[in-house]
Amino acid sequence: MLWLILGLLLGVVGYWLVTWTRARGIRVTWYEYLIEIAALILALVAIQNFVASLAELEPQAAWILLALFGVPALILACVAGFMIWRRQKSANLIAKV
């Protein structure tokens, strides 16, 4: 049931994000999408390992695996977000000149 809810949530959020960026005129390149997909995969692996390790009564392993896969997922997501933000900021500066 967890994966069904996560799948539905990811689909809705992904659709909303693409629609929102297009409506605002924010350009996202293919490699930024690729970085975000890699971050998403790492986050899903982190969630799966966390839930499975807790189900097997291994809380220490659960938290270690969450950190091992979750931190790189957050870093990749922040890198892609920063790249998009920086390009949008420079485009706004050029448009004002």
Protein Blocks (a to p, Z undefined) as FASTA:
>chain_A
ZZmmmmmmmmmmmmmmmmmmmmnopacdfklmmmmmmmmmmmmmmmmmmmmmmmnopakl
mmmmmmmmmmmmmmmmmmmmmmmmmmmmmmmmmmmZZ
